[in-house]
Amino acid sequence: MEYLEFELPIKELEEQFEKACAIGEESEVDVTDTCKQIEKKLKDTKKEIYKNLTPWQRVQLSRHPSRPYTLDYIDAICGESFLELHGDRTVKDDKAMIGGLGKIGNQSFMFIGQQKGYNTKTRQYRNFGMANPEGYRKALRLMKSAEKFNIPVVSFIDTPGAYPGLEAEERGQGEAIARNILEMTRLKVPIIVVIIGEGASGGALGIGVGDKVLMLENTWYSVISPESCSSILWRSWEFKEQAAEALKLTAKDMKRQKLIDEIVKEPLGGAHNDRETTFKTVRDNILASLEELKNLSPEELIEKRMEKYDNMGVFKD
């Protein structure tokens, strides 16, 4: 188990609890009361820490190395029914962007999302979740296939941004993302977007236009990361915590500004602390969102979607 800096008091109490229990097992000393006291203090400490998280601490939780990624959600939700589809039919198969058909119960979905790696080798293989233009074109190809067969789309967002390399720009990174945004606004099937980790910049928006946009509690969604914002405004990464506060990037901020539709509650300590509960909650939210959208005609879907995004950023004096 890896701990973030603000979680160190929890780590200390968990170690104390394990040692006290071990002493009780290895000797005849009764440590029941001591274990209960430590366990109660541990629960209280967790509640105190996680109910008062700062925006920067939520950013850290969204990047936790044990946090589940797109394929973890798809495997848990769909099981063996998931069939991954590859390639953009133009350049190659982008490993940072995955997609394919899967079922939740008897309902088919087209799943799309960015995929990060679990160690150095897989992180390089997945390009750290940063898709190239061919990744976005693959995503669009799959969405168009879903439209053809009247299958709803589920998009999982977890990326530090689209890949900013020279070769990505040469192959039309900006055009690919802009094309996806345009085509998603007029797709004739329901689109459910779930932000499961980092939602950074155009890399997130390229698969982020939806009828329902759900955001897990300890995730962030912004035009720029706190570190990059800090480096631009203060010429240093040292002000990343202030930048995270100013960017208003948390789920509560997004909901308050009506940029997302729902906040999906995570287990105490984050999604990685209780994966099964997180997977079930996300699954239930996807099905509930589809229930709201499935009876709308394609024309109604597009009209409501366009109206929703037209109203963003509108303020009255």
KEKE-3310 file (N, C-alpha, C; in steps of 0.2 Angstrom, whole numbers, plus 5000, padded with zeros to 4 digits):
npx = (5004:5003:5006:5001:5008:4999:4993:5000:4998:4988:4995:5004:4995:4989:5000:5003:4991:4993:5004:5000:4990:4998:5006:4997:4993:5005:5008:5002:4996:4983:4977:4965:4957:4966:4968:4955:4954:4964:4959:4947:4952:4959:4949:4942:4952:4954:4941:4942:4953:4949:4937:4941:4949:4960:4960:4972:4976:4966:4969:4981:4976:4969:4979:4985:4995:4989:4976:4961:4961:4955:4954:4952:4940:4932:4934:4929:4916:4911:4916:4920:4913:4918:4925:4939:4943:4953:4965:4965:4962:4970:4983:4989:4987:4984:4990:4987:4974:4960:4947:4931:4918:4906:4896:4883:4874:4861:4863:4871:4886:4897:4913:4925:4941:4955:4970:4981:4998:5005:5017:5035:5037:5024:5019:5026:5023:5009:5010:5009:4996:4993:4986:4989:4985:4980:4974:4963:4956:4954:4945:4934:4931:4926:4915:4907:4904:4896:4885:4880:4875:4866:4871:4874:4886:4900:4912:4927:4937:4954:4968:4983:4983:4983:4995:5010:5020:5031:5028:5015:5009:5012:5004:4992:4986:4978:4967:4962:4956:4948:4939:4933:4926:4917:4910:4905:4895:4885:4882:4871:4867:4865:4878:4888:4899:4912:4923:4937:4949:4962:4957:4962:4964:4963:4965:4956:4944:4943:4937:4926:4913:4897:4880:4877:4888:4898:4907:4920:4922:4935:4943:4949:4946:4951:4957:4971:4985:4988:5002:5008:5001:5006:5019:5018:5012:5019:5032:5037:5036:5032:5021:5010:4999:4992:4988:4980:4969:4965:4961:4949:4945:4940:4928:4916:4917:4916:4903:4896:4898:4891:4896:4898:4887:4884:4891:4900:4901:4915:4923:4928:4944:4947:4945:4954:4954:4944:4940:4930:4917:4918:4918:4905:4897:4900:4895:4882:4878:4881:4871:4859:4860:4859:4846:4839:4841:4837:4825:4824:4823:4834:4835:4830:4840:4852:4848:4846:4859:4866:4861:4864:4878:4879:4874:4884:4896:4888:4884:4874:4872)
npy = (4994:5011:5027:5044:5060:5067:5057:5051:5051:5041:5030:5028:5025:5013:5005:5004:4998:4985:4980:4980:4970:4959:4957:4953:4940:4933:4932:4930:4941:4952:4962:4967:4979:4989:4988:4990:5004:5010:5006:5014:5027:5027:5026:5038:5047:5045:5049:5063:5067:5064:5071:5084:5087:5096:5105:5102:5090:5082:5081:5074:5062:5058:5054:5043:5029:5016:5018:5013:5010:5014:5001:4993:4996:4993:4979:4975:4979:4973:4961:4945:4949:4959:4966:4971:4984:4989:5001:5015:5015:5022:5027:5020:5008:5016:5014:5021:5025:5016:5005:4997:4985:4980:4972:4977:4968:4964:4974:4982:4992:5004:5006:5018:5025:5033:5024:5021:5016:5003:5001:5005:4999:4997:5009:5017:5009:5013:5026:5034:5037:5047:5052:5050:5059:5048:5040:5048:5048:5034:5033:5041:5033:5022:5027:5031:5019:5014:5023:5019:5006:5009:5009:5014:5025:5024:5034:5034:5045:5049:5056:5065:5074:5077:5070:5080:5080:5083:5075:5071:5084:5086:5076:5081:5084:5094:5096:5083:5082:5093:5089:5077:5083:5091:5081:5073:5081:5080:5066:5052:5044:5040:5047:5044:5051:5048:5054:5047:5049:5059:5074:5082:5096:5098:5085:5078:5083:5079:5066:5069:5075:5074:5068:5065:5069:5062:5063:5057:5058:5061:5067:5077:5091:5101:5115:5115:5108:5109:5111:5115:5127:5134:5135:5143:5155:5158:5155:5144:5127:5127:5133:5125:5121:5133:5136:5125:5127:5140:5136:5130:5116:5104:5091:5096:5110:5109:5104:5115:5125:5120:5112:5099:5084:5075:5070:5057:5047:5042:5028:5029:5036:5035:5029:5018:5012:5004:4995:4986:4991:5004:5001:4995:5006:5015:5007:5006:5020:5022:5014:5020:5033:5030:5025:5037:5043:5034:5034:5045:5053:5053:5066:5073:5070:5076:5089:5093:5090:5100:5111:5111:5112:5125:5133:5134:5143:5155:5170:5180:5197)
npz = (5000:4995:5002:5002:5005:5014:5020:5029:5044:5044:5040:5050:5061:5056:5056:5070:5074:5068:5074:5087:5086:5082:5093:5102:5096:5097:5110:5127:5131:5134:5122:5117:5121:5118:5104:5100:5103:5095:5083:5083:5083:5071:5062:5065:5061:5048:5043:5047:5039:5025:5024:5023:5012:5002:4986:4979:4986:4981:4968:4969:4974:4963:4955:4961:4962:4964:4960:4951:4933:4916:4909:4920:4925:4914:4913:4926:4925:4913:4912:4903:4892:4885:4870:4863:4851:4837:4830:4819:4806:4797:4802:4813:4828:4842:4858:4869:4869:4871:4866:4863:4861:4873:4886:4898:4909:4898:4890:4877:4875:4868:4873:4877:4881:4889:4893:4906:4912:4923:4928:4924:4911:4906:4906:4897:4886:4885:4883:4894:4895:4886:4872:4854:4838:4830:4840:4844:4832:4831:4842:4837:4826:4832:4839:4828:4823:4833:4833:4820:4823:4833:4847:4863:4869:4880:4889:4896:4905:4908:4908:4907:4897:4879:4868:4867:4857:4843:4832:4834:4832:4819:4813:4815:4828:4834:4825:4825:4838:4838:4828:4834:4845:4838:4831:4841:4847:4838:4838:4836:4846:4864:4874:4887:4899:4909:4921:4928:4933:4930:4921:4909:4899:4881:4878:4887:4883:4870:4870:4878:4876:4881:4884:4897:4910:4921:4936:4946:4964:4969:4958:4944:4933:4920:4911:4911:4920:4938:4940:4928:4926:4937:4934:4923:4927:4939:4936:4942:4949:4962:4967:4965:4973:4976:4963:4960:4969:4963:4950:4951:4950:4955:4958:4965:4962:4948:4947:4953:4944:4934:4924:4924:4926:4937:4953:4957:4971:4980:4989:5006:5007:4994:4977:4975:4987:4989:4978:4972:4977:4971:4957:4956:4959:4949:4938:4941:4940:4927:4921:4926:4920:4907:4907:4909:4896:4886:4880:4872:4856:4842:4837:4848:4858:4852:4851:4865:4870:4862:4867:4881:4880:4874:4884:4893:4903:4902:4910:4921:4924)
capx = (5000:5007:5003:5002:5011:4994:4990:5005:4995:4984:5000:5006:4990:4988:5006:5002:4986:4995:5009:4996:4987:5003:5008:4991:4993:5011:5009:4996:4994:4976:4977:4959:4955:4971:4967:4949:4956:4968:4955:4943:4956:4961:4943:4941:4957:4952:4936:4944:4957:4946:4932:4944:4954:4961:4960:4978:4976:4962:4973:4986:4972:4967:4985:4987:4997:4985:4969:4959:4961:4950:4953:4950:4933:4928:4934:4925:4909:4908:4919:4922:4910:4922:4929:4943:4944:4960:4967:4961:4962:4974:4990:4991:4983:4986:4989:4985:4967:4957:4940:4928:4911:4905:4889:4882:4868:4859:4863:4878:4889:4904:4917:4931:4944:4962:4973:4988:5002:5005:5024:5038:5036:5018:5018:5029:5018:5003:5012:5007:4989:4993:4984:4991:4979:4977:4970:4957:4953:4951:4939:4929:4928:4921:4909:4903:4901:4891:4880:4877:4871:4862:4873:4876:4894:4903:4918:4931:4942:4959:4973:4987:4983:4985:5002:5012:5026:5031:5025:5008:5007:5013:4999:4986:4983:4972:4962:4958:4952:4942:4934:4929:4921:4911:4906:4901:4890:4879:4881:4864:4866:4867:4885:4889:4906:4914:4930:4939:4956:4964:4954:4967:4965:4960:4966:4950:4938:4943:4932:4922:4907:4892:4873:4878:4895:4899:4914:4921:4923:4942:4946:4950:4944:4953:4961:4978:4986:4991:5010:5009:4998:5010:5025:5017:5010:5024:5039:5040:5031:5031:5014:5005:4994:4988:4986:4974:4964:4962:4958:4942:4945:4937:4921:4912:4918:4913:4896:4893:4898:4886:4900:4896:4880:4883:4897:4900:4904:4920:4924:4932:4951:4948:4943:4958:4954:4938:4939:4923:4912:4919:4916:4898:4894:4900:4891:4875:4877:4880:4864:4854:4861:4856:4838:4836:4842:4836:4818:4824:4824:4841:4834:4830:4847:4856:4845:4847:4866:4869:4858:4868:4885:4878:4873:4890:4899:4884:4883:4869:4874)
capy = (5000:5017:5032:5050:5064:5069:5051:5048:5049:5035:5025:5027:5021:5006:5001:5003:4993:4979:4978:4978:4963:4954:4956:4948:4934:4930:4931:4929:4947:4954:4969:4969:4986:4993:4987:4994:5011:5012:5006:5019:5033:5026:5028:5045:5051:5044:5053:5069:5069:5064:5076:5091:5087:5102:5103:5099:5083:5078:5080:5069:5056:5056:5051:5038:5023:5010:5019:5009:5014:5012:4994:4990:4997:4989:4972:4973:4980:4969:4954:4943:4951:4965:4964:4977:4985:4992:5005:5021:5014:5027:5027:5014:5008:5020:5010:5026:5026:5009:5005:4991:4983:4976:4972:4977:4964:4963:4980:4983:4998:5005:5009:5021:5028:5033:5019:5022:5009:5001:5001:5009:4996:4998:5017:5018:5006:5016:5033:5038:5039:5053:5049:5054:5060:5042:5038:5051:5046:5028:5034:5043:5028:5017:5031:5031:5012:5013:5026:5015:5000:5011:5007:5020:5026:5026:5037:5035:5050:5049:5058:5071:5078:5074:5070:5086:5079:5086:5070:5072:5090:5085:5072:5085:5083:5099:5095:5077:5084:5097:5085:5073:5088:5093:5075:5071:5085:5078:5059:5051:5039:5043:5047:5045:5052:5047:5056:5042:5051:5066:5076:5088:5100:5095:5078:5075:5086:5075:5061:5072:5078:5069:5069:5064:5069:5060:5064:5054:5063:5063:5068:5084:5092:5108:5117:5115:5105:5114:5112:5119:5133:5137:5137:5149:5161:5160:5153:5139:5123:5127:5136:5121:5121:5139:5135:5120:5131:5145:5134:5127:5110:5098:5089:5101:5116:5108:5104:5121:5129:5116:5109:5091:5083:5072:5068:5050:5046:5036:5025:5033:5035:5035:5023:5012:5008:4999:4995:4983:4996:5009:4998:4994:5013:5017:5003:5008:5027:5022:5012:5025:5038:5027:5025:5044:5045:5029:5035:5051:5052:5055:5073:5076:5069:5081:5096:5094:5091:5106:5117:5110:5115:5132:5137:5134:5149:5160:5173:5186:5202)
capz = (5000:4995:5005:5000:5011:5019:5023:5034:5050:5044:5039:5057:5065:5054:5058:5077:5074:5066:5079:5093:5085:5082:5100:5105:5093:5098:5117:5131:5134:5131:5119:5114:5122:5114:5097:5098:5104:5089:5077:5083:5082:5064:5058:5066:5058:5041:5042:5047:5033:5019:5023:5022:5007:4998:4978:4977:4988:4977:4962:4971:4974:4956:4952:4965:4957:4964:4957:4945:4926:4911:4908:4926:4925:4909:4915:4931:4923:4907:4912:4897:4886:4881:4864:4861:4844:4836:4824:4816:4798:4794:4804:4817:4834:4848:4864:4875:4869:4870:4865:4861:4863:4879:4889:4906:4908:4892:4886:4874:4875:4865:4878:4875:4886:4890:4897:4909:4914:4930:4929:4919:4905:4903:4906:4891:4881:4885:4882:4900:4894:4882:4865:4848:4834:4828:4846:4844:4826:4833:4846:4833:4821:4836:4840:4822:4822:4838:4830:4815:4826:4838:4853:4867:4870:4887:4888:4902:4904:4913:4905:4909:4891:4873:4868:4864:4853:4836:4827:4835:4829:4812:4810:4816:4834:4835:4820:4827:4844:4836:4824:4839:4848:4833:4829:4847:4848:4834:4837:4837:4851:4870:4876:4895:4900:4916:4923:4933:4936:4927:4915:4907:4893:4875:4879:4890:4879:4864:4871:4884:4875:4882:4887:4904:4912:4928:4939:4952:4969:4969:4951:4942:4926:4920:4904:4912:4926:4943:4939:4922:4928:4942:4930:4918:4931:4944:4934:4946:4951:4970:4968:4962:4977:4975:4956:4960:4972:4959:4944:4953:4946:4958:4956:4967:4958:4941:4948:4955:4938:4929:4918:4924:4928:4943:4956:4959:4977:4981:4996:5011:5006:4987:4973:4976:4994:4989:4970:4970:4978:4966:4951:4956:4959:4942:4934:4943:4938:4919:4919:4928:4915:4901:4908:4907:4889:4881:4877:4868:4849:4840:4836:4855:4861:4849:4853:4872:4870:4860:4872:4887:4880:4873:4890:4898:4903:4902:4916:4921:4929)
cpx = (5004:5003:5005:5005:5005:4991:4995:5002:4991:4989:5002:5002:4989:4994:5005:4997:4989:5000:5005:4993:4992:5005:5003:4991:4999:5012:5002:4993:4988:4977:4971:4957:4960:4970:4960:4950:4959:4964:4950:4946:4958:4955:4941:4946:4956:4947:4938:4948:4953:4940:4934:4949:4954:4961:4966:4979:4971:4965:4978:4982:4970:4973:4988:4989:4993:4977:4968:4959:4956:4948:4950:4942:4929:4928:4929:4917:4906:4911:4921:4919:4913:4926:4933:4944:4950:4960:4962:4960:4966:4982:4992:4986:4987:4985:4987:4977:4964:4950:4937:4921:4911:4898:4889:4875:4867:4860:4871:4880:4895:4908:4923:4934:4952:4965:4980:4991:5003:5013:5028:5037:5030:5016:5021:5025:5012:5004:5009:5000:4988:4992:4987:4985:4976:4973:4963:4953:4950:4945:4933:4926:4924:4915:4904:4900:4895:4885:4876:4873:4867:4864:4876:4883:4895:4910:4922:4937:4948:4966:4977:4986:4985:4992:5005:5018:5025:5027:5018:5005:5007:5007:4992:4982:4977:4966:4958:4954:4946:4937:4930:4924:4915:4907:4902:4895:4884:4879:4874:4862:4868:4875:4885:4897:4907:4922:4932:4946:4957:4960:4957:4966:4961:4960:4960:4944:4937:4938:4927:4916:4901:4885:4873:4886:4895:4906:4915:4924:4931:4946:4946:4949:4946:4957:4968:4979:4989:4998:5011:5006:5003:5017:5024:5016:5016:5031:5042:5034:5029:5024:5008:4998:4989:4985:4979:4968:4961:4959:4951:4941:4942:4930:4916:4911:4915:4905:4893:4893:4894:4890:4900:4889:4879:4890:4896:4904:4909:4920:4928:4940:4952:4946:4947:4958:4948:4936:4932:4917:4912:4916:4908:4894:4894:4896:4884:4873:4877:4873:4858:4854:4857:4848:4835:4836:4839:4829:4818:4826:4831:4841:4834:4837:4851:4854:4847:4855:4869:4867:4862:4875:4884:4877:4879:4894:4895:4883:4878:4872:4868)
cpy = (5006:5022:5039:5054:5065:5063:5048:5046:5043:5029:5023:5023:5014:5002:4999:4997:4986:4976:4976:4971:4958:4952:4951:4941:4930:4929:4930:4935:4949:4961:4971:4976:4991:4993:4991:5001:5014:5012:5012:5026:5033:5028:5035:5049:5051:5049:5061:5072:5069:5069:5083:5091:5094:5100:5100:5091:5079:5076:5074:5062:5053:5052:5045:5031:5017:5012:5015:5013:5011:5005:4990:4990:4993:4981:4970:4974:4975:4962:4952:4945:4957:4963:4971:4977:4990:4996:5010:5020:5019:5027:5020:5013:5011:5016:5015:5027:5019:5010:4998:4990:4979:4977:4973:4974:4962:4969:4981:4990:4998:5009:5012:5025:5028:5028:5021:5015:5009:5001:5004:5006:4998:5005:5019:5015:5010:5024:5037:5041:5045:5051:5054:5055:5053:5039:5041:5049:5038:5028:5036:5038:5023:5021:5031:5024:5011:5017:5022:5009:5002:5009:5013:5019:5028:5028:5038:5040:5050:5050:5065:5076:5074:5074:5076:5086:5082:5081:5070:5078:5089:5081:5075:5083:5088:5098:5088:5078:5088:5093:5080:5077:5089:5086:5072:5075:5083:5070:5057:5046:5042:5042:5049:5045:5051:5049:5052:5044:5058:5068:5083:5090:5097:5088:5074:5077:5082:5069:5063:5075:5073:5072:5069:5064:5068:5061:5061:5059:5065:5063:5075:5085:5100:5109:5116:5112:5110:5116:5116:5126:5137:5139:5143:5156:5163:5158:5147:5134:5123:5130:5132:5120:5127:5138:5130:5123:5136:5142:5131:5121:5104:5097:5094:5107:5115:5108:5111:5126:5126:5114:5102:5090:5080:5070:5061:5049:5041:5034:5029:5031:5035:5029:5017:5009:5003:4998:4992:4988:5002:5007:4997:5001:5016:5014:5005:5015:5027:5019:5017:5031:5036:5027:5032:5046:5040:5030:5042:5049:5055:5063:5076:5076:5075:5088:5098:5094:5097:5112:5117:5114:5123:5136:5137:5140:5155:5163:5179:5191:5204)
cpz = (5000:4998:5002:5006:5016:5022:5028:5041:5050:5043:5046:5061:5063:5056:5066:5078:5073:5071:5085:5092:5085:5089:5103:5103:5096:5106:5121:5133:5130:5128:5115:5114:5118:5107:5095:5099:5098:5083:5077:5081:5074:5060:5059:5062:5050:5039:5042:5041:5027:5018:5022:5017:5003:4990:4976:4980:4984:4970:4963:4971:4967:4952:4956:4961:4958:4962:4951:4938:4922:4910:4914:4927:4920:4911:4921:4929:4918:4908:4905:4891:4882:4876:4862:4853:4843:4830:4822:4809:4794:4795:4807:4823:4840:4854:4870:4875:4867:4869:4862:4863:4869:4882:4896:4906:4901:4887:4883:4874:4871:4870:4875:4881:4886:4895:4899:4910:4921:4933:4924:4912:4902:4902:4899:4885:4880:4884:4888:4899:4890:4875:4860:4844:4832:4834:4846:4838:4827:4837:4842:4828:4825:4837:4834:4821:4827:4836:4824:4817:4832:4845:4857:4868:4878:4886:4895:4901:4910:4909:4907:4903:4885:4872:4864:4859:4846:4831:4828:4832:4821:4809:4812:4822:4836:4831:4823:4833:4842:4832:4829:4843:4844:4832:4835:4849:4844:4833:4839:4842:4858:4871:4884:4896:4908:4917:4929:4936:4934:4921:4913:4900:4887:4875:4882:4885:4872:4864:4876:4883:4876:4885:4894:4906:4919:4930:4945:4957:4969:4963:4950:4935:4925:4913:4905:4919:4931:4942:4933:4923:4932:4938:4925:4922:4936:4942:4938:4948:4959:4971:4966:4966:4977:4968:4956:4964:4967:4953:4945:4949:4949:4956:4958:4964:4951:4941:4949:4948:4932:4923:4918:4927:4935:4946:4959:4965:4977:4988:5000:5009:4998:4984:4974:4982:4994:4982:4969:4971:4973:4959:4951:4956:4952:4937:4935:4940:4930:4917:4921:4923:4909:4901:4907:4900:4884:4877:4872:4861:4848:4840:4843:4858:4858:4851:4860:4873:4868:4865:4878:4886:4877:4879:4895:4897:4902:4909:4915:4926:4933)
residu = (MET:GLU:TYR:LEU:GLU:PHE:GLU:LEU:PRO:ILE:LYS:GLU:LEU:GLU:GLU:GLN:PHE:GLU:LYS:ALA:CYS:ALA:ILE:GLY:GLU:GLU:SER:GLU:VAL:ASP:VAL:THR:ASP:THR:CYS:LYS:GLN:ILE:GLU:LYS:LYS:LEU:LYS:ASP:THR:LYS:LYS:GLU:ILE:TYR:LYS:ASN:LEU:THR:PRO:TRP:GLN:ARG:VAL:GLN:LEU:SER:ARG:HIS:PRO:SER:ARG:PRO:TYR:THR:LEU:ASP:TYR:ILE:ASP:ALA:ILE:CYS:GLY:GLU:SER:PHE:LEU:GLU:LEU:HIS:GLY:ASP:ARG:THR:VAL:LYS:ASP:ASP:LYS:ALA:MET:ILE:GLY:GLY:LEU:GLY:LYS:ILE:GLY:ASN:GLN:SER:PHE:MET:PHE:ILE:GLY:GLN:GLN:LYS:GLY:TYR:ASN:THR:LYS:THR:ARG:GLN:TYR:ARG:ASN:PHE:GLY:MET:ALA:ASN:PRO:GLU:GLY:TYR:ARG:LYS:ALA:LEU:ARG:LEU:MET:LYS:SER:ALA:GLU:LYS:PHE:ASN:ILE:PRO:VAL:VAL:SER:PHE:ILE:ASP:THR:PRO:GLY:ALA:TYR:PRO:GLY:LEU:GLU:ALA:GLU:GLU:ARG:GLY:GLN:GLY:GLU:ALA:ILE:ALA:ARG:ASN:ILE:LEU:GLU:MET:THR:ARG:LEU:LYS:VAL:PRO:ILE:ILE:VAL:VAL:ILE:ILE:GLY:GLU:GLY:ALA:SER:GLY:GLY:ALA:LEU:GLY:ILE:GLY:VAL:GLY:ASP:LYS:VAL:LEU:MET:LEU:GLU:ASN:THR:TRP:TYR:SER:VAL:ILE:SER:PRO:GLU:SER:CYS:SER:SER:ILE:LEU:TRP:ARG:SER:TRP:GLU:PHE:LYS:GLU:GLN:ALA:ALA:GLU:ALA:LEU:LYS:LEU:THR:ALA:LYS:ASP:MET:LYS:ARG:GLN:LYS:LEU:ILE:ASP:GLU:ILE:VAL:LYS:GLU:PRO:LEU:GLY:GLY:ALA:HIS:ASN:ASP:ARG:GLU:THR:THR:PHE:LYS:THR:VAL:ARG:ASP:ASN:ILE:LEU:ALA:SER:LEU:GLU:GLU:LEU:LYS:ASN:LEU:SER:PRO:GLU:GLU:LEU:ILE:GLU:LYS:ARG:MET:GLU:LYS:TYR:ASP:ASN:MET:GLY:VAL:PHE:LYS:ASP)
# end
